[in-house]
Amino acid sequence: MATQTTRVRWGAVALFVVLAYGLAWLAALPLWLSDLSAPSTQILSAILAPVMMLTPAIATIIVVFVMRAPRTHRARFLGLWPLRPAKRVVWLTVAALFGSIAIGFASVAVAALLGWVELDLVNFSGFVALNEAALPAGMEASVLPPAGLLIAVQIALMPIAAILPNSLLAFGEELGWRGWLLPALRPLGTWPALLLSGAIWGVWHAPLTLLGHNYGLFDWRGVALMTVNCVLWGVLFGWLRLRSGSVWPAVIAHGALNTTGGLVMLFAAVGSEVRVELVTVAGAAGWIVVALIVLVLTLTGQLRIQPELAPARNELPRNAPVRHDPEHNEPERTEPADNAPATTDL
């Protein structure tokens, strides 16, 4: 196929990893030079974390245009364009949005069933306690709306927040991890490409993970946990990328995942210990849910289905015969013959 490579260009992969890692550490450097206990550091972290999320995209742009990897069909290789077959791309994007949010709720349920967290689904006592603690001194708790209403509003807004701003920020990562790196490693085979790209993604988080972000740990354990998390989620995001041929379902799934990180705090009972490495989507509860989904995808052969995006209309010769695509119920022209001149669409 036009956008699939037959061998791994290890020089390009090495440059991509060095750039993504190096730029990530550079973005996080001001935090390493700051006092972590200072309130201003929290503000700085909120600014620099999104900057760090852009570094895989920057690495991708450099590798694509400097190393010319790939040389042609760049937008299709990255899964950016065209958004055809539209039905497949759109429906997998919708599934990615609501499926990732559903995994967040399922993770809370698994954590409760395994006794890792106590829930209060009636009075929402933990959520109420957090809101009351955040009130300015002297303000009565009676000014707060009912907890159930606040939670309902937050849940209703999750799909919107998943798209804007979360998916906008997630695009910086996904263009690199699933847009470029996963297809670049695909000649190794589906599973090696999924696992290796996920591990690279996990270790990339180290500049923030070693500062206590994600798991509240400041040593190798946090990096190890994040790597396990990214390998598992990377398989799911990678399936969305390979099954759709497009990077956009993975972008939306990543944005939706980031909206569910604190979901357990809406339902935890007051006084219940909330261990991030156990009860969240980035912890063991989430890993169990994702692993079960990956198992189903594997057993049903979904990971073997890796169609391409349709060629851009301007890539097809005017006299190309039209064939019918039974899977998507839409006519499209056949691709040019192998000896036809290559074109560049980006």
C-alpha contacts under 8 A as a table, 3 or more apart, distances in Angstrom:
res1	aa1	res2	aa2	distance
1	M	4	Q	5.52
1	M	308	E	7.70
2	A	73	H	7.25
3	T	72	T	7.99
3	T	73	H	6.24
3	T	74	R	7.73
3	T	76	R	6.38
3	T	77	F	4.92
3	T	308	E	7.87
4	Q	77	F	7.18
4	Q	183	P	7.18
5	T	8	V	7.26
5	T	183	P	7.84
5	T	184	A	7.06
5	T	186	R	7.74
5	T	187	P	6.73
6	T	187	P	5.79
7	R	187	P	5.40
7	R	188	L	7.85
8	V	13	V	7.96
8	V	184	A	6.09
8	V	185	L	5.80
8	V	186	R	7.66
8	V	187	P	6.06
8	V	188	L	7.35
9	R	12	A	5.52
9	R	13	V	6.39
9	R	69	A	7.91
9	R	184	A	7.31
10	W	13	V	4.86
10	W	14	A	5.93
11	G	14	A	5.14
11	G	15	L	6.20
12	A	15	L	5.11
12	A	16	F	6.09
12	A	63	V	6.28
12	A	67	M	6.40
12	A	69	A	6.91
13	V	16	F	5.05
13	V	17	V	6.22
13	V	181	L	7.23
13	V	184	A	7.46
14	A	17	V	5.23
14	A	18	V	6.13
15	L	18	V	5.16
15	L	19	L	6.04
15	L	63	V	7.08
16	F	19	L	5.23
16	F	20	A	6.02
16	F	56	P	7.87
16	F	59	A	5.39
16	F	60	T	6.56
16	F	63	V	6.25
17	V	20	A	5.13
17	V	21	Y	5.94
17	V	59	A	7.80
17	V	200	I	7.79
18	V	21	Y	5.32
18	V	22	G	5.73
19	L	22	G	5.11
19	L	23	L	5.81
19	L	55	T	7.76
19	L	56	P	7.79
19	L	59	A	5.39
20	A	23	L	5.46
20	A	24	A	6.08
20	A	55	T	5.41
20	A	56	P	4.96
20	A	58	I	7.61
20	A	59	A	5.48
20	A	204	W	7.48
21	Y	24	A	5.08
21	Y	25	W	6.29
21	Y	55	T	7.99
21	Y	204	W	5.76
22	G	25	W	5.29
22	G	26	L	6.19
23	L	26	L	4.90
23	L	27	A	6.08
23	L	52	M	7.44
23	L	55	T	5.84
24	A	27	A	5.12
24	A	28	A	6.27
24	A	52	M	5.17
24	A	53	M	7.86
24	A	55	T	6.03
24	A	204	W	7.36
24	A	207	P	6.97
25	W	28	A	5.08
25	W	29	L	5.91
25	W	207	P	5.64
26	L	29	L	5.14
27	A	30	P	7.24
27	A	48	L	6.33
27	A	49	A	7.98
27	A	51	V	6.63
27	A	52	M	5.56
28	A	31	L	5.51
28	A	32	W	6.74
28	A	48	L	6.50
28	A	49	A	7.56
28	A	52	M	7.06
28	A	207	P	6.11
28	A	208	L	6.94
29	L	32	W	5.10
29	L	33	L	6.43
30	P	33	L	5.09
30	P	34	S	6.25
31	L	34	S	5.01
31	L	35	D	7.76
31	L	36	L	7.47
31	L	41	T	6.86
31	L	44	L	7.23
31	L	45	S	6.82
32	W	35	D	7.98
32	W	211	L	7.76
34	S	41	T	6.57
35	D	38	A	5.52
35	D	41	T	6.70
36	L	41	T	5.89
36	L	42	Q	7.73
37	S	41	T	7.23
38	A	41	T	5.44
38	A	42	Q	7.34
39	P	42	Q	5.47
39	P	43	I	7.00
40	S	43	I	5.17
40	S	44	L	6.23
41	T	44	L	4.85
41	T	45	S	5.99
42	Q	45	S	5.02
42	Q	46	A	6.33
43	I	46	A	5.16
43	I	47	I	6.53
44	L	47	I	5.16
44	L	48	L	6.11
45	S	48	L	5.13
45	S	49	A	5.79
46	A	49	A	5.73
46	A	50	P	7.23
47	I	50	P	6.18
47	I	51	V	6.86
48	L	51	V	4.90
48	L	52	M	6.12
49	A	52	M	5.10
49	A	53	M	6.41
49	A	208	L	8.00
50	P	53	M	4.96
50	P	54	L	6.77
50	P	169	L	6.38
51	V	54	L	5.41
51	V	55	T	7.20
52	M	55	T	5.47
53	M	56	P	6.93
53	M	169	L	6.63
53	M	170	A	6.92
53	M	172	G	5.49
53	M	173	E	5.50
54	L	57	A	5.45
54	L	58	I	6.44
54	L	169	L	7.41
54	L	171	F	7.90
54	L	172	G	4.25
54	L	173	E	6.19
55	T	58	I	5.03
55	T	59	A	6.17
55	T	172	G	6.86
55	T	173	E	7.25
56	P	59	A	4.99
56	P	60	T	6.10
56	P	172	G	6.21
56	P	173	E	5.31
56	P	174	E	7.74
56	P	175	L	7.00
56	P	176	G	4.63
56	P	177	W	7.13
57	A	60	T	4.96
57	A	61	I	6.28
57	A	171	F	7.84
57	A	172	G	4.91
57	A	173	E	6.17
57	A	174	E	7.69
57	A	175	L	5.48
57	A	176	G	5.13
58	I	61	I	5.23
58	I	62	I	6.36
58	I	172	G	7.97
59	A	62	I	5.26
59	A	63	V	6.18
59	A	176	G	7.17
60	T	63	V	5.19
60	T	64	V	5.97
60	T	175	L	7.19
60	T	176	G	5.54
60	T	180	W	6.57
61	I	64	V	5.23
61	I	65	F	6.14
62	I	65	F	5.47
62	I	66	V	5.47
62	I	67	M	7.41
63	V	66	V	5.35
63	V	67	M	4.99
63	V	68	R	6.60
63	V	69	A	6.29
64	V	67	M	5.80
64	V	68	R	4.85
64	V	69	A	4.76
64	V	70	P	6.20
64	V	71	R	7.77
64	V	74	R	7.71
65	F	68	R	4.97
65	F	69	A	7.24
68	R	71	R	4.83
70	P	73	H	7.35
70	P	74	R	6.13
70	P	77	F	7.41
71	R	74	R	7.10
71	R	344	T	7.81
72	T	342	A	7.07
72	T	343	T	6.28
72	T	344	T	4.70
72	T	345	D	7.15
73	H	76	R	5.48
73	H	77	F	6.08
73	H	343	T	6.73
73	H	344	T	5.03
73	H	345	D	5.33
73	H	346	L	7.00
74	R	77	F	4.97
74	R	78	L	6.18
74	R	344	T	6.85
74	R	345	D	6.31
74	R	346	L	5.72
75	A	78	L	5.25
75	A	79	G	6.14
75	A	80	L	5.21
75	A	81	W	5.37
75	A	82	P	7.75
75	A	345	D	6.21
75	A	346	L	5.69
76	R	79	G	4.85
76	R	80	L	5.99
76	R	81	W	5.48
76	R	82	P	6.89
76	R	309	L	6.78
76	R	311	P	7.81
76	R	345	D	7.90
77	F	80	L	7.75
77	F	179	G	7.52
77	F	180	W	7.39
77	F	183	P	7.34
78	L	175	L	7.06
78	L	178	R	8.00
78	L	179	G	4.43
78	L	180	W	5.49
78	L	183	P	7.83
78	L	246	S	7.60
78	L	247	V	6.87
79	G	82	P	7.92
79	G	179	G	6.00
79	G	241	R	7.81
79	G	245	G	6.03
79	G	246	S	4.06
79	G	247	V	4.72
79	G	248	W	7.45
79	G	309	L	7.46
80	L	83	L	7.42
80	L	179	G	7.84
80	L	246	S	6.23
80	L	247	V	6.12
80	L	248	W	7.17
81	W	84	R	7.80
81	W	246	S	7.65
81	W	309	L	7.83
81	W	312	A	7.72
82	P	309	L	6.87
82	P	310	A	6.95
82	P	311	P	7.13
82	P	312	A	5.86
83	L	86	A	5.54
83	L	89	V	6.53
83	L	246	S	7.41
83	L	309	L	7.22
83	L	310	A	7.95
84	R	87	K	7.52
84	R	88	R	7.60
84	R	89	V	6.84
84	R	309	L	5.74
84	R	310	A	5.29
84	R	311	P	7.97
85	P	88	R	5.71
85	P	89	V	6.49
85	P	309	L	6.51
85	P	310	A	6.04
85	P	328	H	6.84
86	A	89	V	5.23
86	A	90	V	5.87
87	K	90	V	5.34
87	K	91	W	6.05
87	K	328	H	6.64
88	R	91	W	5.53
88	R	92	L	6.13
88	R	244	S	6.27
88	R	328	H	7.21
89	V	92	L	5.43
89	V	93	T	6.10
89	V	244	S	5.59
89	V	245	G	7.76
89	V	246	S	6.69
89	V	248	W	7.82
89	V	249	P	7.23
90	V	93	T	5.08
90	V	94	V	6.27
91	W	94	V	5.02
91	W	95	A	6.13
92	L	95	A	4.91
92	L	96	A	5.98
92	L	240	L	7.08
92	L	244	S	6.73
92	L	249	P	6.06
93	T	96	A	4.95
93	T	97	L	6.28
93	T	248	W	6.70
93	T	249	P	4.15
93	T	250	A	7.69
93	T	252	I	6.64
93	T	253	A	7.67
94	V	97	L	5.18
94	V	98	F	6.41
94	V	249	P	7.68
95	A	98	F	5.52
95	A	99	G	5.33
96	A	99	G	5.14
96	A	100	S	5.88
96	A	240	L	7.57
96	A	249	P	5.75
96	A	250	A	7.07
96	A	252	I	6.33
96	A	253	A	4.71
96	A	256	A	7.92
97	L	100	S	5.71
97	L	101	I	6.67
97	L	159	P	6.94
97	L	162	A	7.43
97	L	249	P	7.79
97	L	252	I	5.73
97	L	253	A	5.28
97	L	256	A	5.74
98	F	101	I	5.14
98	F	102	A	6.06
98	F	159	P	7.30
98	F	256	A	7.69
99	G	102	A	4.97
99	G	103	I	6.21
99	G	253	A	7.83
100	S	103	I	5.07
100	S	104	G	6.53
100	S	253	A	5.80
100	S	254	H	7.96
100	S	256	A	5.76
100	S	257	L	5.56
101	I	104	G	5.10
101	I	105	F	6.72
101	I	158	M	7.85
101	I	159	P	7.90
101	I	256	A	5.97
101	I	257	L	6.50
101	I	259	T	7.69
101	I	260	T	6.43
102	A	105	F	5.20
102	A	106	A	6.14
103	I	106	A	4.90
103	I	107	S	5.99
103	I	281	V	7.37
103	I	286	G	7.11
103	I	289	V	6.71
103	I	290	V	7.46
104	G	107	S	5.16
104	G	108	V	6.63
104	G	257	L	7.39
104	G	260	T	5.44
104	G	261	G	7.61
104	G	263	L	6.93
104	G	280	T	7.47
104	G	281	V	5.68
104	G	286	G	7.10
105	F	108	V	5.23
105	F	109	A	6.46
105	F	263	L	7.39
106	A	109	A	5.02
106	A	110	V	6.15
106	A	286	G	7.71
106	A	289	V	6.97
107	S	110	V	5.07
107	S	111	A	6.14
107	S	279	V	6.89
107	S	280	T	6.32
107	S	281	V	5.85
107	S	285	A	4.97
107	S	286	G	4.77
107	S	288	I	7.90
107	S	289	V	6.46
108	V	111	A	5.16
108	V	112	A	6.26
108	V	263	L	7.59
108	V	264	V	5.76
108	V	279	V	6.39
108	V	280	T	6.77
108	V	285	A	7.18
109	A	112	A	5.16
109	A	113	L	6.12
110	V	113	L	5.06
110	V	114	L	6.14
110	V	285	A	5.73
110	V	289	V	7.94
111	A	114	L	5.29
111	A	115	G	6.28
111	A	116	W	5.16
111	A	117	V	6.01
111	A	278	L	7.15
111	A	279	V	5.12
111	A	280	T	7.93
111	A	285	A	5.41
112	A	115	G	5.06
112	A	116	W	5.82
112	A	117	V	5.18
112	A	118	E	6.07
112	A	119	L	6.77
113	L	116	W	7.68
115	G	118	E	6.93
116	W	274	V	7.86
116	W	275	R	7.96
116	W	278	L	6.93
116	W	279	V	6.56
117	V	268	A	6.81
117	V	272	S	6.26
117	V	273	E	6.52
117	V	274	V	6.32
117	V	279	V	6.95
118	E	268	A	5.85
118	E	269	A	5.66
118	E	272	S	5.79
119	L	124	F	7.93
119	L	267	F	5.42
119	L	268	A	4.36
119	L	269	A	4.86
120	D	123	N	6.11
120	D	124	F	5.04
120	D	125	S	6.38
120	D	126	G	7.60
120	D	267	F	5.68
120	D	268	A	5.79
120	D	269	A	4.67
120	D	270	V	7.99
121	L	124	F	5.62
121	L	267	F	6.02
123	N	147	A	7.63
123	N	148	G	7.93
124	F	127	F	5.50
124	F	128	V	6.24
124	F	147	A	6.70
124	F	148	G	7.46
124	F	266	L	7.00
124	F	267	F	5.71
124	F	268	A	7.04
124	F	269	A	6.44
125	S	128	V	5.04
125	S	129	A	6.09
125	S	267	F	7.98
125	S	268	A	7.45
125	S	269	A	5.34
125	S	270	V	5.11
126	G	129	A	5.10
126	G	130	L	6.30
126	G	265	M	7.07
126	G	266	L	7.27
126	G	267	F	6.94
126	G	268	A	5.43
126	G	269	A	4.62
126	G	270	V	3.79
126	G	271	G	7.11
126	G	272	S	7.91
127	F	130	L	5.19
127	F	131	N	6.33
127	F	147	A	7.30
127	F	265	M	6.36
127	F	266	L	5.28
127	F	267	F	6.75
127	F	268	A	7.15
127	F	269	A	7.75
127	F	270	V	7.57
128	V	131	N	5.19
128	V	132	E	6.15
128	V	147	A	6.36
129	A	132	E	5.16
129	A	133	A	6.11
129	A	270	V	6.80
130	L	133	A	5.17
130	L	134	A	6.37
131	N	134	A	5.16
131	N	135	L	6.64
132	E	135	L	5.35
132	E	141	A	5.90
135	L	139	M	6.34
135	L	141	A	7.60
136	P	139	M	5.78
139	M	143	V	7.86
140	E	143	V	6.13
141	A	144	L	5.78
142	S	145	P	7.78
144	L	147	A	7.97
145	P	149	L	6.93
145	P	150	L	6.82
146	P	149	L	5.38
146	P	150	L	6.52
147	A	150	L	5.16
147	A	151	I	6.17
148	G	151	I	5.18
148	G	152	A	6.09
149	L	152	A	5.07
149	L	153	V	6.20
150	L	153	V	5.19
150	L	154	Q	6.26
151	I	154	Q	5.07
151	I	155	I	6.18
151	I	266	L	6.76
152	A	155	I	5.17
152	A	156	A	6.12
153	V	156	A	5.09
153	V	157	L	6.18
154	Q	157	L	5.19
154	Q	158	M	6.29
155	I	158	M	5.24
156	A	159	P	7.11
157	L	160	I	5.32
157	L	161	A	6.15
158	M	161	A	5.08
158	M	162	A	5.92
158	M	256	A	7.63
158	M	259	T	6.44
159	P	162	A	4.98
159	P	163	I	6.57
159	P	256	A	6.98
160	I	163	I	5.39
160	I	164	L	6.16
161	A	164	L	4.99
161	A	165	P	5.97
161	A	166	N	6.21
161	A	256	A	7.76
161	A	259	T	6.90
162	A	165	P	6.77
162	A	166	N	5.07
162	A	167	S	5.92
162	A	252	I	7.00
162	A	255	G	4.80
162	A	256	A	4.32
162	A	257	L	7.68
162	A	258	N	7.30
162	A	259	T	5.90
163	I	166	N	5.67
163	I	167	S	4.78
163	I	168	L	6.88
163	I	252	I	6.43
163	I	255	G	6.30
163	I	256	A	7.21
164	L	167	S	5.98
164	L	168	L	6.14
165	P	168	L	5.31
165	P	169	L	6.46
166	N	169	L	5.28
166	N	170	A	6.05
166	N	254	H	7.94
166	N	255	G	4.49
166	N	256	A	7.16
166	N	258	N	6.82
166	N	259	T	7.37
167	S	170	A	4.67
167	S	171	F	5.95
167	S	251	V	5.82
167	S	252	I	5.38
167	S	253	A	7.93
167	S	254	H	6.68
167	S	255	G	4.06
167	S	256	A	7.29
168	L	171	F	5.41
168	L	172	G	7.53
168	L	255	G	7.62
169	L	172	G	5.79
169	L	173	E	7.61
169	L	255	G	7.55
170	A	173	E	5.33
170	A	174	E	6.11
170	A	251	V	5.87
170	A	252	I	7.77
170	A	254	H	6.00
170	A	255	G	5.62
171	F	174	E	4.99
171	F	175	L	5.78
171	F	251	V	5.44
172	G	175	L	5.79
172	G	176	G	7.06
173	E	176	G	5.43
173	E	177	W	6.18
174	E	177	W	5.03
174	E	178	R	5.24
174	E	179	G	5.95
174	E	247	V	7.18
174	E	250	A	6.80
174	E	251	V	5.72
174	E	254	H	7.83
175	L	178	R	6.10
175	L	179	G	4.29
175	L	180	W	6.32
175	L	247	V	7.11
176	G	179	G	5.35
176	G	180	W	5.14
176	G	181	L	6.02
177	W	180	W	6.05
177	W	181	L	5.05
177	W	182	L	6.20
177	W	197	S	6.64
177	W	198	G	7.90
177	W	201	W	6.77
178	R	181	L	5.93
178	R	182	L	5.07
178	R	183	P	7.21
178	R	237	F	7.51
178	R	238	G	6.23
178	R	241	R	6.55
178	R	247	V	6.48
178	R	250	A	7.29
179	G	182	L	6.75
179	G	183	P	7.05
179	G	241	R	7.85
179	G	247	V	5.55
180	W	183	P	5.74
180	W	184	A	6.04
181	L	184	A	4.98
181	L	185	L	6.19
181	L	197	S	6.52
182	L	185	L	5.23
182	L	186	R	6.10
182	L	193	A	5.93
182	L	194	L	6.63
182	L	197	S	5.98
182	L	238	G	7.32
183	P	186	R	4.95
183	P	193	A	7.91
184	A	187	P	7.36
185	L	188	L	5.84
185	L	189	G	7.76
185	L	192	P	7.96
185	L	193	A	5.03
185	L	197	S	7.72
186	R	189	G	5.40
186	R	190	T	5.92
186	R	192	P	7.92
186	R	193	A	5.30
187	P	190	T	7.89
187	P	193	A	7.83
188	L	192	P	6.00
188	L	193	A	6.07
189	G	192	P	5.62
189	G	193	A	6.04
190	T	193	A	5.29
190	T	194	L	6.12
190	T	303	L	7.74
190	T	304	R	7.98
191	W	194	L	5.06
191	W	195	L	6.04
192	P	195	L	5.28
192	P	196	L	5.86
193	A	196	L	5.37
193	A	197	S	5.92
194	L	197	S	5.45
194	L	198	G	6.06
194	L	231	V	7.64
194	L	234	G	6.63
194	L	235	V	5.54
194	L	238	G	6.34
195	L	198	G	5.11
195	L	199	A	6.15
195	L	231	V	5.78
195	L	234	G	7.43
195	L	235	V	6.94
196	L	199	A	5.13
196	L	200	I	6.23
196	L	231	V	7.88
197	S	200	I	5.14
197	S	201	W	6.14
197	S	231	V	7.72
197	S	234	G	7.42
198	G	201	W	4.99
198	G	202	G	6.19
198	G	227	T	7.42
198	G	230	C	5.30
198	G	231	V	4.13
198	G	232	L	7.42
198	G	233	W	7.70
198	G	234	G	4.84
198	G	235	V	7.14
199	A	202	G	5.04
199	A	203	V	6.34
199	A	227	T	5.56
199	A	228	V	7.46
199	A	230	C	6.55
199	A	231	V	5.42
200	I	203	V	5.43
200	I	204	W	6.18
200	I	227	T	7.91
201	W	204	W	5.18
201	W	205	H	7.08
201	W	227	T	7.35
201	W	230	C	6.38
201	W	231	V	7.84
202	G	205	H	5.71
202	G	206	A	7.70
202	G	223	V	7.32
202	G	226	M	5.47
202	G	227	T	3.90
202	G	228	V	7.25
202	G	229	N	7.27
202	G	230	C	5.00
202	G	231	V	7.00
203	V	206	A	5.50
203	V	223	V	6.32
203	V	224	A	7.91
203	V	226	M	7.37
203	V	227	T	5.82
204	W	207	P	7.45
205	H	208	L	5.92
205	H	209	T	5.91
205	H	223	V	7.39
205	H	226	M	7.47
206	A	209	T	4.77
206	A	210	L	5.62
206	A	223	V	5.80
207	P	210	L	5.84
207	P	211	L	7.00
208	L	211	L	5.17
208	L	212	G	6.88
208	L	213	H	5.50
209	T	212	G	5.30
209	T	213	H	4.62
209	T	214	N	6.04
209	T	215	Y	7.30
209	T	216	G	7.96
209	T	217	L	7.32
209	T	218	F	7.04
209	T	222	G	5.97
209	T	223	V	6.09
209	T	226	M	7.75
210	L	213	H	7.02
210	L	217	L	6.76
210	L	218	F	4.54
210	L	219	D	5.62
210	L	220	W	7.36
210	L	222	G	6.66
210	L	223	V	6.95
211	L	216	G	7.84
211	L	217	L	7.38
211	L	218	F	5.47
212	G	215	Y	6.11
212	G	216	G	4.08
212	G	217	L	4.72
212	G	218	F	5.05
212	G	222	G	7.56
213	H	216	G	5.77
213	H	217	L	7.47
214	N	222	G	7.61
214	N	226	M	7.66
214	N	276	V	7.77
215	Y	222	G	5.99
215	Y	276	V	5.91
215	Y	277	E	6.25
216	G	222	G	7.51
217	L	221	R	6.80
217	L	222	G	5.20
218	F	221	R	7.71
218	F	222	G	6.60
219	D	222	G	6.01
219	D	223	V	7.23
220	W	223	V	5.12
220	W	224	A	6.09
221	R	224	A	5.01
221	R	225	L	6.14
222	G	225	L	5.17
222	G	226	M	6.13
223	V	226	M	5.09
223	V	227	T	6.06
224	A	227	T	5.09
224	A	228	V	6.33
225	L	228	V	5.22
225	L	229	N	6.18
225	L	277	E	7.63
225	L	283	G	7.93
226	M	229	N	4.91
226	M	230	C	6.08
226	M	282	A	7.62
227	T	230	C	5.11
227	T	231	V	6.08
228	V	231	V	5.21
228	V	232	L	6.38
229	N	232	L	5.44
229	N	233	W	6.17
229	N	282	A	5.85
229	N	283	G	7.10
229	N	287	W	6.90
230	C	233	W	5.07
230	C	234	G	5.31
231	V	234	G	4.90
231	V	235	V	6.31
232	L	235	V	5.39
232	L	236	L	6.84
232	L	287	W	6.81
232	L	290	V	6.78
232	L	291	A	6.84
233	W	236	L	5.11
233	W	237	F	6.09
233	W	290	V	6.89
234	G	237	F	5.02
234	G	238	G	5.59
235	V	238	G	4.92
235	V	239	W	6.04
235	V	294	V	7.31
236	L	239	W	5.12
236	L	240	L	6.48
236	L	290	V	7.39
236	L	294	V	6.57
237	F	240	L	5.13
237	F	241	R	6.32
237	F	249	P	7.93
237	F	250	A	5.09
237	F	253	A	7.04
237	F	254	H	7.63
238	G	241	R	4.95
238	G	242	L	6.10
238	G	250	A	7.23
239	W	242	L	5.14
239	W	243	R	5.66
239	W	302	Q	7.99
239	W	303	L	6.22
240	L	243	R	5.28
240	L	244	S	5.90
240	L	246	S	7.94
240	L	247	V	7.89
240	L	249	P	6.02
240	L	250	A	5.84
241	R	244	S	5.52
241	R	245	G	5.59
241	R	246	S	5.45
241	R	247	V	5.30
241	R	248	W	7.70
241	R	249	P	6.68
241	R	250	A	5.93
242	L	245	G	5.10
242	L	246	S	7.30
242	L	303	L	7.82
242	L	305	I	7.53
242	L	306	Q	5.02
242	L	307	P	7.09
243	R	302	Q	7.52
243	R	303	L	7.27
243	R	305	I	5.89
243	R	306	Q	4.92
243	R	307	P	6.32
244	S	247	V	7.90
244	S	249	P	7.57
244	S	306	Q	7.36
244	S	307	P	6.83
244	S	308	E	7.54
244	S	309	L	7.56
245	G	306	Q	6.89
245	G	307	P	5.88
245	G	308	E	4.91
245	G	309	L	5.20
246	S	249	P	6.78
246	S	309	L	6.84
247	V	250	A	5.50
247	V	251	V	6.37
248	W	251	V	4.91
248	W	252	I	6.24
249	P	252	I	5.23
249	P	253	A	6.05
250	A	253	A	4.98
250	A	254	H	6.03
251	V	254	H	5.22
251	V	255	G	6.29
252	I	255	G	5.05
252	I	256	A	6.09
253	A	256	A	5.05
253	A	257	L	6.05
254	H	257	L	5.04
254	H	258	N	6.37
255	G	258	N	5.26
255	G	259	T	6.72
256	A	259	T	5.24
256	A	260	T	6.91
257	L	260	T	5.48
257	L	261	G	6.99
257	L	281	V	7.80
258	N	261	G	5.70
259	T	262	G	7.55
259	T	263	L	7.94
260	T	263	L	5.06
260	T	281	V	7.17
261	G	264	V	7.84
261	G	280	T	6.34
261	G	281	V	6.31
261	G	282	A	7.27
262	G	265	M	5.61
262	G	266	L	7.57
262	G	280	T	7.33
263	L	266	L	5.68
263	L	267	F	7.57
263	L	280	T	7.61
264	V	267	F	5.55
264	V	268	A	6.01
264	V	279	V	7.23
264	V	280	T	6.65
265	M	268	A	5.34
268	A	272	S	6.53
268	A	274	V	7.78
269	A	272	S	5.51
274	V	279	V	6.81
275	R	278	L	5.47
275	R	279	V	6.07
276	V	279	V	5.61
276	V	280	T	5.65
276	V	282	A	7.44
276	V	283	G	6.08
277	E	280	T	6.86
277	E	282	A	6.83
277	E	283	G	4.15
277	E	284	A	6.18
278	L	283	G	4.62
278	L	284	A	4.64
278	L	285	A	5.78
279	V	283	G	5.83
279	V	284	A	6.57
279	V	285	A	5.32
279	V	286	G	7.34
280	T	283	G	4.98
280	T	284	A	7.33
280	T	285	A	6.19
280	T	286	G	5.93
281	V	284	A	7.56
281	V	285	A	6.41
281	V	286	G	3.84
281	V	287	W	6.89
282	A	285	A	7.91
282	A	286	G	5.86
282	A	287	W	7.07
283	G	286	G	5.50
283	G	287	W	6.19
284	A	287	W	4.88
284	A	288	I	6.17
285	A	288	I	5.33
285	A	289	V	6.66
286	G	289	V	5.23
286	G	290	V	6.17
287	W	290	V	5.11
287	W	291	A	5.82
288	I	291	A	5.16
288	I	292	L	6.25
289	V	292	L	5.29
289	V	293	I	6.43
290	V	293	I	5.08
290	V	294	V	6.15
291	A	294	V	5.06
291	A	295	L	6.07
292	L	295	L	5.01
292	L	296	V	6.33
293	I	296	V	5.15
293	I	297	L	6.25
294	V	297	L	4.99
294	V	298	T	6.07
295	L	298	T	5.08
295	L	299	L	6.12
296	V	299	L	5.17
296	V	300	T	6.06
297	L	300	T	5.29
297	L	301	G	6.20
297	L	302	Q	5.06
297	L	303	L	6.32
298	T	301	G	5.21
298	T	302	Q	6.07
298	T	303	L	5.89
299	L	302	Q	7.75
301	G	304	R	5.53
301	G	305	I	7.18
302	Q	305	I	5.45
303	L	306	Q	7.28
311	P	315	E	6.44
311	P	316	L	7.35
311	P	335	E	7.12
312	A	315	E	5.36
312	A	316	L	7.23
312	A	345	D	8.00
313	R	316	L	5.65
314	N	317	P	7.71
315	E	343	T	6.92
316	L	320	A	6.65
316	L	333	R	7.02
316	L	334	T	7.63
316	L	335	E	6.32
316	L	336	P	6.43
317	P	320	A	5.30
317	P	336	P	6.96
320	A	333	R	5.97
320	A	334	T	6.33
320	A	335	E	7.62
320	A	336	P	7.35
321	P	333	R	5.70
321	P	334	T	6.23
322	V	331	P	6.54
322	V	332	E	5.53
322	V	333	R	4.20
322	V	334	T	6.26
323	R	331	P	5.77
323	R	332	E	5.68
323	R	333	R	5.82
323	R	334	T	6.52
324	H	329	N	7.09
324	H	330	E	6.20
324	H	331	P	4.45
324	H	332	E	6.32
325	D	328	H	5.76
325	D	329	N	5.60
325	D	330	E	5.60
325	D	331	P	5.81
325	D	332	E	6.95
326	P	329	N	5.08
326	P	330	E	7.35
336	P	339	N	7.95
336	P	340	A	5.90
337	A	340	A	5.35
